[in-house]
Amino acid sequence: MLPGWAAAAGGTILVYGDSLSAAYGIAQERGWVALLDARLKREKANYNVANVSISGETTSGGLSRLDKVLERYKPAITVIELGANDGLRGLPVAQMRKNLDTMIAQAKAAGSRVLLVGVKMPPNYGADYNRAFDAAFTDLAKAHKTGLVPFLFEGFADKREYYQPDNLHPTAAAQPMLLENVWKALKPMLK
């Protein structure tokens, strides 16, 4: 949750993700979610941002706690940024897809619009796995008619200088690019 969180007339934007949204390895205020909150304030969009992202979270973990989070925050928009840890652990894409499908349905049933954020796996996972992994995000967004960020790292994925030493997590310098990728899909959802 961001500091100073309070109800706003437009409602709450819930960011429900993993380390990519939890500002892993960098100061919280430099992460893309904090930058989103600042941008909404600058543009006088009457939303607040609640970031309940957890580093290391999988879609199974996310699914297990989503009901309580939706009940607590009653979000107008839910940004679901999960799946990277499922992929990095080589978990079955079918299970990730089922978990995301259920989370989207739960958020919509709670009255929230949904923005699904896609990620991609490195090529060493194999063409078949990567194809199925990528398709899970686009297929679910189409099936549920949700917003979609096809690839969170679009525009810098192949630029080593934008990654922390673990070569997985973006640096503070990459966060504005993450925000731009999310903003393109989120802005049309704002009322």
Rosetta blueprint (number, residue, H / E / L):
1 M L
2 L L
3 P L
4 G L
5 W L
6 A L
7 A L
8 A L
9 A L
10 G L
11 G E
12 T E
13 I E
14 L E
15 V E
16 Y E
17 G E
18 D L
19 S L
20 L L
21 S L
22 A L
23 A L
24 Y L
25 G L
26 I L
27 A L
28 Q H
29 E H
30 R H
31 G L
32 W H
33 V H
34 A H
35 L H
36 L H
37 D H
38 A H
39 R H
40 L H
41 K H
42 R H
43 E L
44 K L
45 A L
46 N L
47 Y E
48 N E
49 V E
50 A E
51 N E
52 V L
53 S L
54 I L
55 S L
56 G L
57 E L
58 T L
59 T H
60 S H
61 G H
62 G H
63 L H
64 S H
65 R H
66 L H
67 D H
68 K H
69 V H
70 L H
71 E H
72 R H
73 Y H
74 K L
75 P L
76 A L
77 I E
78 T E
79 V E
80 I E
81 E E
82 L L
83 G L
84 A H
85 N H
86 D H
87 G H
88 L H
89 R L
90 G L
91 L L
92 P L
93 V H
94 A H
95 Q H
96 M H
97 R H
98 K H
99 N H
100 L H
101 D H
102 T H
103 M H
104 I H
105 A H
106 Q H
107 A H
108 K H
109 A H
110 A L
111 G L
112 S L
113 R E
114 V E
115 L E
116 L E
117 V E
118 G L
119 V L
120 K L
121 M L
122 P L
123 P H
124 N H
125 Y H
126 G L
127 A H
128 D H
129 Y H
130 N H
131 R H
132 A H
133 F H
134 D H
135 A H
136 A H
137 F H
138 T H
139 D H
140 L H
141 A H
142 K H
143 A H
144 H H
145 K L
146 T L
147 G E
148 L E
149 V E
150 P L
151 F L
152 L L
153 F L
154 E L
155 G L
156 F L
157 A L
158 D L
159 K L
160 R H
161 E H
162 Y H
163 Y E
164 Q L
165 P L
166 D L
167 N L
168 L L
169 H L
170 P E
171 T L
172 A H
173 A H
174 A H
175 Q H
176 P H
177 M H
178 L H
179 L H
180 E H
181 N H
182 V H
183 W H
184 K H
185 A H
186 L H
187 K H
188 P H
189 M H
190 L L
191 K L
